[in-house]
Amino acid sequence: MKLENLKYTEILKLNKELKTQVDGKPFKVKVLANIMVHYVKEVLEYVLRSKKLNLEIEFGDYDNIIQDSASSGNSDVVIIFWEPANLVDGFQYKIETWAEKQITELENKLKGEIDLVLKNLSGISLVLFNRFSNTIFNQYGLSDSNLDRLVNSLNNYLESKSLDNLRLIELDRIFSQLSISECISFRDYYSSKSLYTIPFFKKYAEQIAPYILSARGKAKKALILDCDNTLWKGIVGEDGFDGIKMSAQSK
């Protein structure tokens, strides 16, 4: 059954079963976030365990990205959910009343924190950093807001980083594939800081799975060669299989 058709309770059951079937050294993934993203654990573990990868996910402390990045050295992969709207409670609204100087000070502070986090994670083989997004709070905006400008500046800063272990994940792509209403629960966000839904995490897991598999060496690769007049004399497409000549001297 396709992942999108599985209920969360079914994923829990299947993931538990798969845990007993995969072997090898656990591949450790650590999630750092300033929002609640607990649903990602079972979904991502299920997706990767179904591909025979013995994946184990642990979480850093809530809204403790900077400090936890310094204690993630035993992880194989680190995933970062850094939600701009939760930088300050109600930030998506408050920033629109801020003066330019206040916004600039926050922007510089965040860039410094990004530098520190990436430095702390420099020894990790793969860092999946979700690009900052304001789409969910500005889907009907007719002009750029202060939060839009901050988000764009931070994303440009991330893109300027030439780090071999850094991959930026585009959340807006998931929003466009599913719809914001299917990806986001404002009710849960305002009550418990749990912004994203299970359908979102299903699509997110599918999107990042290839990166993790590649980091583990599970990605499939193919070497495609043109063998005509190299391994044999003749062209298969023109001469047919019976028309080519093969020998130790064929070139």
C-alpha positions as CSV (number, residue, x, y, z in Angstrom):
1,M,0.0,0.0,0.0
2,K,1.2,3.5,-0.8
3,L,2.4,5.6,2.1
4,E,-0.1,8.3,1.4
5,N,-2.9,5.8,1.9
6,L,-1.7,4.5,5.2
7,K,-3.2,5.7,8.5
8,Y,-0.8,6.8,11.2
9,T,-1.8,3.9,13.4
10,E,-0.9,1.5,10.5
11,I,2.4,3.2,10.1
12,L,3.1,2.7,13.8
13,K,2.3,-1.0,13.5
14,L,4.3,-1.5,10.4
15,N,7.3,0.4,11.7
16,K,7.4,-1.7,14.8
17,E,7.4,-4.9,12.7
18,L,10.1,-3.6,10.4
19,K,12.3,-2.7,13.3
20,T,12.7,-6.4,14.0
21,Q,13.5,-7.2,10.4
22,V,16.3,-4.8,9.6
23,D,19.8,-5.4,10.8
24,G,23.2,-3.8,10.8
25,K,24.5,-0.9,12.7
26,P,21.8,1.7,13.5
27,F,21.9,4.7,11.2
28,K,21.3,7.6,13.5
29,V,19.3,10.7,12.6
30,K,18.8,13.6,14.9
31,V,16.1,16.2,14.5
32,L,16.6,19.7,15.8
33,A,13.5,21.9,15.9
34,N,12.0,25.0,17.4
35,I,8.5,23.5,16.9
36,M,6.9,20.1,17.7
37,V,7.6,17.6,14.9
38,H,7.2,14.3,16.7
39,Y,5.2,12.7,13.9
40,V,8.2,12.7,11.6
41,K,9.9,10.0,13.7
42,E,7.6,7.0,12.9
43,V,6.9,8.1,9.4
44,L,10.5,8.6,8.4
45,E,11.7,5.4,10.2
46,Y,9.0,3.4,8.4
47,V,10.0,4.8,5.0
48,L,13.7,4.1,5.4
49,R,13.2,0.7,7.2
50,S,11.1,-0.4,4.3
51,K,14.2,0.2,2.2
52,K,16.2,-2.0,4.5
53,L,18.0,0.8,6.3
54,N,18.2,0.4,10.1
55,L,17.2,3.9,10.9
56,E,16.8,5.4,14.4
57,I,15.6,8.9,15.1
58,E,16.1,11.0,18.2
59,F,15.1,14.5,18.9
60,G,16.9,17.4,20.4
61,D,15.2,19.5,23.1
62,Y,12.4,21.7,22.0
63,D,13.6,25.1,20.7
64,N,17.2,24.3,21.6
65,I,18.8,24.1,18.1
66,I,22.0,25.9,18.8
67,Q,22.9,24.1,22.0
68,D,21.9,20.7,20.6
69,S,23.9,21.2,17.4
70,A,27.0,21.1,19.6
71,S,26.1,17.7,21.1
72,S,25.1,15.9,17.9
73,G,28.5,14.5,17.0
74,N,27.4,10.8,17.2
75,S,24.7,11.4,14.5
76,D,25.0,10.3,10.9
77,V,22.4,12.8,9.7
78,V,20.9,16.0,11.3
79,I,17.6,17.5,10.2
80,I,16.7,21.1,11.1
81,F,13.2,22.5,11.4
82,W,13.8,26.2,12.1
83,E,10.3,27.7,11.9
84,P,10.5,31.5,11.4
85,A,7.0,32.2,12.8
86,N,8.1,30.6,16.1
87,L,11.2,32.7,16.7
88,V,9.0,34.8,19.0
89,D,5.5,34.0,20.0
90,G,3.2,35.5,17.4
91,F,6.2,36.6,15.4
92,Q,4.5,36.5,12.0
93,Y,2.3,39.4,13.2
94,K,4.6,41.2,15.6
95,I,7.4,41.7,13.0
96,E,5.1,43.8,10.8
97,T,5.1,46.5,13.5
98,W,8.9,46.4,14.0
99,A,11.2,49.2,12.9
100,E,13.9,48.4,10.2
101,K,16.7,48.6,12.8
102,Q,15.0,46.0,15.0
103,I,14.5,43.7,12.0
104,T,18.1,44.1,10.9
105,E,19.4,43.3,14.4
106,L,17.4,40.1,14.5
107,E,18.5,39.2,11.0
108,N,22.2,39.6,11.9
109,K,21.6,37.6,15.1
110,L,20.0,34.7,13.2
111,K,22.8,34.7,10.6
112,G,25.3,34.4,13.4
113,E,23.3,31.5,14.9
114,I,23.1,29.8,11.6
115,D,26.9,30.0,11.3
116,L,27.4,28.6,14.7
117,V,25.0,25.7,14.1
118,L,26.6,24.8,10.7
119,K,30.1,25.0,12.4
120,N,28.9,22.7,15.2
121,L,27.6,20.2,12.5
122,S,30.7,20.4,10.2
123,G,31.7,16.9,11.2
124,I,28.2,15.4,10.4
125,S,28.1,13.6,7.0
126,L,24.7,15.1,6.0
127,V,22.8,18.1,7.3
128,L,19.2,18.6,5.9
129,F,18.2,22.1,6.6
130,N,14.7,23.1,5.7
131,R,14.6,26.4,3.9
132,F,12.8,29.2,5.8
133,S,9.3,29.7,4.5
134,N,6.5,32.2,5.1
135,T,4.1,30.8,2.6
136,I,1.7,29.5,5.2
137,F,1.3,32.9,6.8
138,N,1.3,35.0,3.7
139,Q,-0.5,32.9,1.1
140,Y,-2.9,35.8,0.3
141,G,-0.3,38.6,0.5
142,L,-0.3,41.0,-2.4
143,S,3.1,42.5,-1.5
144,D,6.2,41.5,0.4
145,S,5.9,41.7,4.2
146,N,8.6,42.2,6.7
147,L,8.6,38.5,7.4
148,D,8.9,37.8,3.6
149,R,12.0,40.0,3.4
150,L,13.6,38.4,6.5
151,V,12.9,34.8,5.2
152,N,14.3,35.7,1.7
153,S,17.4,37.2,3.3
154,L,18.0,34.1,5.5
155,N,17.5,31.7,2.6
156,N,19.9,33.7,0.4
157,Y,22.4,33.4,3.3
158,L,22.0,29.7,3.5
159,E,22.4,29.3,-0.3
160,S,25.7,31.2,-0.1
161,K,27.2,28.5,2.1
162,S,29.4,26.2,0.1
163,L,29.3,23.2,2.4
164,D,29.7,19.6,1.1
165,N,27.4,18.2,3.9
166,L,24.6,20.8,3.6
167,R,21.4,20.2,1.6
168,L,18.5,22.7,1.6
169,I,15.0,21.2,1.6
170,E,12.2,23.1,-0.1
171,L,9.1,23.0,2.0
172,D,7.1,25.2,-0.4
173,R,7.3,22.3,-2.9
174,I,5.4,20.1,-0.5
175,F,2.8,22.8,0.1
176,S,2.2,23.1,-3.6
177,Q,1.9,19.3,-4.0
178,L,-0.6,18.8,-1.2
179,S,-2.0,22.3,-0.4
180,I,-1.4,24.4,2.7
181,S,-4.7,23.3,4.3
182,E,-3.6,19.6,4.1
183,C,-0.1,20.3,5.4
184,I,-0.8,22.7,8.3
185,S,-2.9,22.6,11.4
186,F,-3.2,26.1,12.9
187,R,-5.3,24.7,15.7
188,D,-2.4,22.4,16.8
189,Y,0.1,25.1,16.2
190,Y,-1.5,27.6,18.5
191,S,-2.3,25.0,21.2
192,S,0.9,23.0,21.2
193,K,3.3,24.4,18.6
194,S,2.7,21.3,16.4
195,L,2.4,23.0,13.0
196,Y,2.7,20.2,10.4
197,T,0.3,17.4,9.8
198,I,0.8,13.7,9.2
199,P,0.2,14.0,5.4
200,F,2.9,16.7,5.3
201,F,5.4,14.4,7.1
202,K,4.6,11.5,4.7
203,K,5.5,13.7,1.7
204,Y,8.5,15.2,3.6
205,A,9.8,11.7,4.4
206,E,9.6,10.7,0.7
207,Q,11.4,13.9,-0.3
208,I,14.4,13.5,2.0
209,A,14.7,9.7,1.9
210,P,17.0,9.7,-1.2
211,Y,19.4,12.0,0.6
212,I,19.6,9.7,3.6
213,L,19.9,6.6,1.5
214,S,22.7,8.2,-0.5
215,A,24.5,9.2,2.7
216,R,24.3,5.5,3.8
217,G,25.4,4.3,0.4
218,K,22.0,2.8,-0.5
219,A,21.4,4.9,-3.6
220,K,21.3,2.9,-6.8
221,K,23.8,3.9,-9.4
222,A,24.1,2.8,-13.0
223,L,27.2,3.0,-15.3
224,I,26.0,3.4,-18.9
225,L,28.5,2.8,-21.7
226,D,28.3,2.9,-25.5
227,C,29.8,-0.5,-26.4
228,D,29.5,-0.2,-30.2
229,N,32.9,-0.4,-31.8
230,T,34.5,-0.6,-28.4
231,L,33.6,-3.9,-26.7
232,W,32.6,-5.3,-30.1
233,K,33.0,-4.4,-33.8
234,G,29.9,-3.0,-35.3
235,I,26.7,-1.2,-34.2
236,V,24.0,-3.2,-32.6
237,G,21.2,-0.8,-33.7
238,E,22.3,-1.1,-37.3
239,D,23.9,-4.5,-37.7
240,G,21.8,-6.4,-35.2
241,F,23.1,-8.8,-32.6
242,D,24.1,-11.4,-35.2
243,G,25.9,-8.8,-37.2
244,I,28.4,-7.7,-34.6
245,K,31.8,-9.3,-34.1
246,M,33.2,-10.0,-30.7
247,S,36.7,-11.3,-29.9
248,A,39.6,-10.5,-27.6
249,Q,40.9,-8.1,-30.4
250,S,37.6,-6.4,-31.2
251,K,37.8,-2.6,-30.9
